[in-house]
């Protein structure tokens, strides 16, 4: 079916207040409470988004408990959440790329006007992009920051057709997308995963081989799967198991990993190592949208919780071994007012 080209309908009136999941102090998941807060006012270069979904990540839990604090001292109540998706309902005077009714996804770490665990968020327009036709808003809300991180990691590795790429941590929120973006480059993709369900998920996303690096001899398994060595590794976790896998990087190979991977992979002669942060800007969102369509991206969702159960979502995160990503479902249905016009 051809995408709808209908014009965006006028957005609903914006209320004065909204529901949000916020903390008034650092602590365990129980400090996350549903509260009523003013809807933020968009500045001249900002858009106000009526959120449909917000992603939940391990970094959110670290902000919540105080181990990873934002650059500036937080002001309570602090609304958590770094990314999500929804529909533009208002825009600042200098915003030209979006109009009310557009479906958008956005990423803003330490957003000055509050996070994405809320019914509305105001973000810089440059930190948002149009949601690809392929994705509904629940999937898009799950995949904004993880999609940017996965794609930019594969771009850093300069993956070429026929190369062998290992995604270390392939069953997680970033890894499941990175496998598909590497396949889009016609690479031969290997992945690490623990447990049968995780291995089946990664294989179903297109990995040519999957193994648990913490079981048995990962070197022997890699010699079977990649007898000529690895051309590139995207490392989404650190430790001894990763180091054993990196022993199989060929001279001239490439290693990329997001900042925050601990312990940081050790430097190796003949291997170019690149640490990076996911960046959100208009060009990168355009590239992400193109990659989503070309890869026919699937976004694995481990669990979806209503906004009122944000604390339960954090308890699930802290249990570990999440396959894909956890999401907060803020609105039950995608609004028919949302424009899919290109």
C-alpha positions in Angstrom: 0.0 0.0 0.0 1.3 3.4 -0.9 2.1 5.8 2.0 -0.6 8.3 2.8 0.0 11.8 1.5 -2.8 13.4 3.5 -2.2 16.7 5.1 -1.7 16.8 8.8 -4.9 17.6 10.7 -4.9 20.3 13.3 -3.5 18.9 16.5 -5.6 18.7 19.7 -5.4 21.6 22.2 -2.5 21.3 24.5 -3.5 21.1 28.2 -1.8 23.1 30.9 -0.7 20.0 32.9 0.5 16.5 32.1 1.2 13.2 33.7 4.9 12.3 34.1 7.1 9.7 35.9 9.6 11.7 37.9 11.8 11.4 41.0 12.1 13.8 43.9 15.3 12.2 45.1 17.9 9.6 44.0 17.1 6.0 45.0 15.7 2.6 44.1 12.9 2.1 41.5 10.3 3.0 44.1 11.3 6.7 44.0 9.8 6.9 40.5 6.3 8.2 40.9 3.5 9.4 38.6 2.9 13.0 39.2 1.2 16.0 37.6 3.5 18.7 36.1 3.1 21.7 33.9 3.4 21.0 30.1 6.7 22.6 29.0 6.6 25.6 26.7 8.6 25.2 23.5 11.3 27.8 22.9 12.0 29.5 19.6 14.0 26.5 18.2 12.0 23.7 20.0 9.1 21.4 19.2 6.5 20.2 21.7 5.8 16.5 21.2 2.8 14.6 22.5 4.6 11.4 23.3 3.3 8.0 22.3 6.2 6.0 23.7 9.5 6.4 25.5 12.5 4.1 25.7 13.8 2.7 29.0 17.5 2.1 29.3 20.1 1.0 31.9 21.4 4.6 31.8 18.0 5.8 33.1 18.4 3.5 36.1 21.8 4.9 36.8 20.5 8.5 36.6 17.6 7.5 38.9 19.9 6.0 41.6 22.4 8.8 41.4 25.4 6.9 40.0 25.4 8.7 36.7 24.4 12.3 37.2 23.6 14.8 34.5 26.2 17.4 33.6 24.4 20.0 35.7 23.0 19.5 39.1 19.5 18.2 38.6 16.4 20.0 39.7 13.7 18.0 41.4 11.2 16.7 40.4 13.3 15.2 37.7 11.5 13.6 34.8 13.6 10.7 33.4 14.0 9.4 29.9 16.3 10.3 27.0 14.3 9.3 23.9 10.9 8.7 22.6 8.4 9.3 19.7 5.2 11.0 19.2 3.4 13.8 17.3 4.4 17.4 17.1 1.7 19.6 18.7 3.4 23.0 18.7 6.6 24.5 17.4 8.8 27.5 18.2 8.9 30.6 15.9 12.2 29.6 14.3 11.3 25.9 13.5 10.8 25.2 9.8 11.5 21.5 9.5 8.4 20.3 11.3 4.7 21.2 11.5 2.0 20.2 14.0 0.8 16.7 13.2 4.2 15.3 12.1 5.3 12.0 13.5 8.8 12.4 15.1 11.3 10.6 17.2 13.8 12.5 19.3 16.9 12.0 21.6 17.9 14.5 24.3 20.2 13.5 27.2 19.8 15.8 30.2 17.1 17.7 28.3 16.8 21.0 30.1 12.9 21.0 30.0 12.5 17.4 31.3 12.8 13.9 30.0 10.6 11.6 27.9 8.8 9.7 30.7 5.9 12.2 30.2 2.9 12.9 28.1 4.7 15.9 26.5 8.3 16.9 26.0 9.9 20.0 24.5 13.2 19.4 22.7 15.4 21.3 20.3 14.2 20.7 16.8 17.6 19.6 15.7 17.4 16.7 18.2 14.3 15.2 16.4 13.7 13.5 13.1 10.7 12.3 11.1 9.7 8.7 11.9 10.2 6.4 8.9 7.1 5.0 7.3 8.1 1.5 8.3 7.9 2.1 12.1 4.9 2.7 14.3 5.3 5.1 17.1 5.8 2.4 19.8 8.7 0.9 17.8 10.1 4.4 17.1 9.9 5.4 20.7 11.9 2.3 21.5 14.6 2.9 18.9 15.6 6.5 18.7 18.8 6.6 20.8 19.5 2.9 20.3 19.1 3.3 16.5 21.4 6.3 16.4 24.0 4.4 18.5 23.8 1.2 16.4 24.0 2.9 13.1 26.8 5.3 14.0 28.8 2.3 15.4 28.5 0.5 12.1 29.4 3.7 10.2 32.5 4.1 12.4 33.6 0.6 11.4 33.2 1.5 7.7 31.7 -1.9 7.1 32.0 -3.2 3.5 30.3 -6.0 1.6 31.8 -9.5 2.4 33.6 -8.4 5.6 33.1 -10.4 8.8 31.7 -8.2 11.6 31.2 -9.3 15.2 28.5 -7.5 17.3 29.5 -8.2 20.9 26.3 -8.0 22.9 24.0 -8.6 19.9 20.8 -9.4 21.8 20.5 -6.1 23.6 18.7 -2.9 22.6 21.6 -1.6 20.5 23.0 -4.9 19.3 19.7 -6.2 17.8 19.6 -3.1 15.6 23.4 -3.1 14.8 23.1 -6.7 13.5 20.5 -5.5 10.9 22.5 -2.4 10.0 25.6 -4.5 9.4 23.6 -6.9 7.2 22.3 -3.9 5.2 26.0 -3.3 4.3 26.1 -7.0 3.0 28.5 -8.0 5.7 28.8 -11.4 7.2 27.6 -10.8 10.8 28.4 -12.8 13.9 26.9 -12.1 17.3 27.3 -13.0 20.9 24.3 -13.9 23.0 23.6 -15.8 26.2 20.8 -18.4 26.3 18.7 -20.1 23.7 16.1 -17.3 23.4 18.8 -14.7 22.9 20.6 -16.8 20.3 17.4 -17.5 18.4 16.6 -13.8 18.4 20.0 -12.8 17.0 19.9 -15.5 14.4 16.4 -14.5 13.3 17.7 -10.9 12.7 20.2 -12.3 10.2 23.4 -13.2 12.0 25.4 -16.0 10.3 26.6 -17.3 13.6 25.8 -16.8 17.3 27.8 -18.0 20.3 28.0 -17.4 24.1 31.5 -16.0 24.7 31.3 -16.9 28.4 30.7 -20.6 27.8 33.5 -22.8 26.7 36.4 -21.5 24.5 35.2 -18.4 22.5 38.5 -18.5 20.6 37.8 -22.0 19.3 34.2 -21.0 18.3 35.5 -17.9 16.5 38.1 -20.0 14.6 35.2 -22.1 13.4 33.0 -19.2 12.4 35.7 -16.9 11.1 38.8 -18.9 10.2 40.4 -15.9 8.5 39.7 -13.6 11.4 37.4 -10.7 12.1 37.4 -7.5 10.1 35.5 -5.4 12.6 34.0 -5.6 16.1 31.2 -3.4 17.6 31.6 -3.9 21.3 28.6 -3.1 23.4 30.0 -4.6 26.6 33.4 -5.0 28.0 35.4 -7.6 30.0 37.5 -10.7 29.6 35.2 -12.4 27.2 35.4 -9.4 24.8 39.2 -9.3 25.0 39.3 -13.0 24.0 37.2 -12.2 21.0 39.3 -9.2 20.1 42.3 -11.6 19.8 40.7 -12.6 16.5 40.7 -9.2 14.9 42.9 -9.2 11.9 45.8 -6.7 11.6 44.2 -3.6 10.1 40.9 -4.4 11.7 38.6 -1.9 13.4 37.0 -1.8 16.8 34.2 0.7 17.8 32.5 1.0 21.1 30.2 3.6 22.7 31.7 5.7 25.5 30.6 4.1 28.8 31.5 0.5 27.9 33.4 -0.8 31.0 36.0 -1.9 31.3 37.3 0.0 28.2 38.8 -2.4 25.6 42.6 -2.4 25.7 44.5 -1.0 22.8 46.0 -3.4 20.4 48.7 -2.9 17.8 47.5 -2.8 14.2 43.8 -2.3 15.3 42.1 1.0 15.0 39.9 1.6 18.0 37.2 4.3 18.0 35.1 5.3 21.0 32.0 7.4 20.2 28.8 8.9 21.5 25.5 8.8 19.7 24.8 12.2 18.1 21.4 13.5 17.2 21.1 16.1 14.5 19.1 16.5 11.3 21.6 14.7 9.0 22.0 11.8 11.2 18.2 11.3 11.6 17.9 11.4 7.9 20.6 8.7 7.6 18.9 6.6 10.3 15.5 6.8 8.6 17.1 5.7 5.3 18.9 2.8 7.0 15.6 1.7 8.8 13.8 1.5 5.4 16.7 -0.2 3.6 17.3 -2.8 6.3 13.6 -3.4 6.7 14.3 -2.9 10.4 12.7 -5.0 13.1 12.7 -3.4 16.6 12.6 -6.1 19.3 10.6 -5.0 22.3 11.3 -7.0 25.5 8.3 -5.5 27.4 6.0 -2.6 27.3 4.7 -0.8 30.5 2.2 2.0 30.9 3.7 5.3 32.2 2.2 4.7 35.6 4.4 1.6 35.9 7.7 3.2 35.2 9.1 1.8 38.5 8.2 -1.7 37.4 10.0 -1.1 34.1 13.1 -0.1 36.1 12.9 -3.2 38.3 12.9 -5.2 35.1 15.9 -3.4 33.7 17.8 -4.1 36.9 17.1 -7.8 36.6 19.3 -7.8 33.5 19.4 -10.0 30.3 16.8 -7.9 28.5 16.3 -9.0 24.9 15.8 -5.9 22.8 14.5 -2.9 24.7 11.9 -2.0 27.3 9.4 0.8 26.4 6.9 2.9 28.2 3.6 3.1 26.3 2.3 6.6 27.1 -0.7 6.6 24.7 -2.5 3.5 24.0 -3.2 4.1 20.3 -1.4 6.0 17.6 -3.4 9.1 16.8 -5.1 9.2 13.4 -4.1 12.9 13.3 -0.5 11.9 12.9 0.8 12.8 9.4 2.8 10.3 7.4 3.4 12.8 4.7 6.9 13.0 3.3 
